[in-house]
């Protein structure tokens, strides 16, 4: 992956094909769960973007036709704000719960770093309710993310699970009300800073060392206990109504995940999980890798929000959603050799041209192969067969079609497997399932 302009990456053909394969697998999983695709506008009104973002994140655009116009529109920096605007604008036509996914580029006006870009793809999936949305949807979203990652055949991963009511309910017993959001944001970056820096920062926000110790004990509880032992311990604390409601929701989500046959080792309750975004109100989760890909950080995350559209409408649209970080995930899978980048064409077959006198015969073979669903390229340059075979090898083709006058007289052609060197004869006038299966080995 290269970038001529810092923060705006571009893939080589084989990398783009591999990236698209990741997208296709995830889309298939989304649609298996009944989610519909959505593609919102790349630009939004600045006033809409500022409802959730800030000037540092937003790329503002001047209207090109009028040099004197004000900067009143900007490129989207995530897919959540466009979704909120879309739901409000189309609520009368949508069927709720509204299930949508969107895989689209976003732009952020920030300094690019390794693994962080100014332009990148977000892969979001959300369920939006009209007035209410049952908690079973929270578990379903986590199940969907799990299914999508399993379908990609990625290395071992697990999902950290918490509930914001559990965390905020506890914090109300040890932190002043006006400091709770600051402490949540600090907890959210706890693993990215040193223990000394965390201790110093949290001490500045809390009134006593005893409260600091209580906080650290609570946050670390998940490291010593399994899920159900931890849940049992959390239930004994009984801090306040908000906290108890959060523990009950957390317990419910875990029970549903079990019934959805999500293995216990794939979900770990983590009282430390905060997800700093202020619009989360209940279930929160993040998915990470074990082993040598653990340094990639969170590869997916999301949670429950009680009112997606608070900044745009008085009507309540609760929701739950997740995002999969495909712009970080796909390149890392390529680096690890877990995502093949050996093809520079999505086609599987190259039709070679040995005798240009029969060019229409070669083109007819190509078209007949396409009609039965075989992705096919025909080589139309005037080069010898050796050069064409070399071209096919460089582009990663699995098969080549070879024919000359004698084959055309019998309505036949040779199929050569470039990997095994095996050859078969096909009838060019009878392109059928047998030919399709030959060119798509399992």
Buried (B, 14 or more C-beta within 10 A) or exposed (E): BEEEEEBBBEBEBBBBBBBEBBBEBBBEBBEEBEBEEBEBEBBBEBEBBBBBBEEEBBBBBEEEEEEEEEEEBBBBBBBBBBBBBBBBEEBEEBEBBBBBBBBBBBBBBEEBEEBEBBBBBBBBBBBBBBEEBBBEBBBBBBBBBBBBBEBBEBBEBBBBBBBBBBBBBBBBBBBEEEBBBBBBBBBBEBEEEEEEEBEEBBEEBBEEEEBBEBBBEBBEBBEEBEBBEBBEBBEEBEBBEBBBBBBBBBBBBBEBBBEBEBEEEBBBBBBBBBBEBEBBBBBBBBBBBEEEBEEBBBBBBBBBBBBBBBBBBEEBBBBBBBBBBBBBBBBBBBEEEEBEBEBBBEBBBBBBBBEEEBEEBBBBBBEBBBEBEBEBBBBEEEBEBEEBBEBBEEBBBBBBBBBBEEBBEEEBBBBBBBEEEEEEEBEBEEBEEEBEEBBBEE
